[in-house]
Amino acid sequence: MRQPTVHNRTVLAVQDLLIGLPHHDRLQTIAAVRQMIEAEAAHAVHELRDSGATWDAIGQALGTSRQGAWDRYTRASDGTSDS
């Protein structure tokens, strides 16, 4: 049997945490975690770009296209992000 990745274990742990919360608390927690994750993703993207990673590689890691990653994270860095 294949061992779960750190990614999968983390996602399952977050799901377990959320399932146990009342609806209102769950929604507040999701909003806070989403904001934190977006900030962390932007930081990671900028670090990867600074280290020479291509937009293609970043898009692949994010499950989107090169153009999608570029659009999202260059707008985020200039303050015009839609999220």
N, C-alpha and C positions, 0 to 999 in steps of 0.2 A: 504494500500500500504506500502511496506517495504521501510524504509529509506536507502539511500545509505550509505555505510560505509565510514570512513575517507579515506581508500584505494581507493575506487571507485571515490570519489569526487576529490582526488588528481590526479588520472590518467586522469579523464575528464578535469580537469583544465590544465594539461600539454598538452593534445591533443588540447584543444582550443587555447592555446598559440602557439603551433607549426603550426596549420592550418593557422593562420594569418600572418606567416612569409614568405618572399620570399624564394625560394628553397635553394639558397646558404646559407642564414642566418639560415634556418631551419636545414640544415645539420650540420653547425657549432654548433648550439645550441644542437642538438641531441648528437654530439660527446662530448661536454663539460658536459652535464647532465649525459651521460653514464659513463664518467670517475668519476664524483662525486658520482654517485650511486654505482658504483663498490667499491669505497673506503669506502663508508658508509656501504655497505653490509658486507665487510670484517671486518670492525670495530665491527658491530653488532654481527657477527658470533663469533668473538673472545671474546666479552663480554658475550655472551650466553654460550660459552664453559667454560669460567672462572667461571660462576655462576652455572655450573653443567648440562647445557642442553645437551641432547644426540645428536649425529649426525643424528639419525633417526628423532627427532623433528625438527632439523634445516633443514634437507632435505625436510621434509613435508612442512615447512613454505616457502621454496624456490620453491616448486613445482618440486622437483627432488628426487632422491633416497638418502639414507644415504651415499652410496658410492660416488655418484656424488658430494654431498656437501663436503665430506671429501677430495676427489681428488682436487676439485677446491680451497678450502680454506686452505688446508695444503700446496699446491704448491704456492699459493699466499703469504703465510707467509714466505716461504723459498726462495722467489724470482724467482721461476721457473714457474710462471703462464703463460698460453698460451694467456691470454687476454691482 
